């Protein structure tokens, strides 16, 4: 504006309207970030499920082995009593 004899000292910007390509790019960046966070959360949940499943299986095998040991002990006690 100095060519016309005016000097702009300060201006108030109320609303910024970026180009449609810029808006689309920003939306894609935000969507990609949200998808990345969602993928991490899903992987963490799957990890927890696998850990809990393995813990349950280990407990089941432990209790099964304990039952077999008691069964064998009962057989040995029965044979001892009969002899």
Number of C-alpha atoms within 10 A of each C-alpha: 7 7 6 6 6 8 9 7 5 6 6 5 6 5 6 6 7 9 8 9 9 11 12 12 11 12 12 12 12 12 12 12 12 12 12 12 12 12 12 12 12 12 12 12 12 12 12 12 12 12 12 12 12 12 12 12 12 12 12 12 12 12 12 12 12 12 12 12 12 12 12 12 12 12 12 12 11 11 10 9 8 7 5
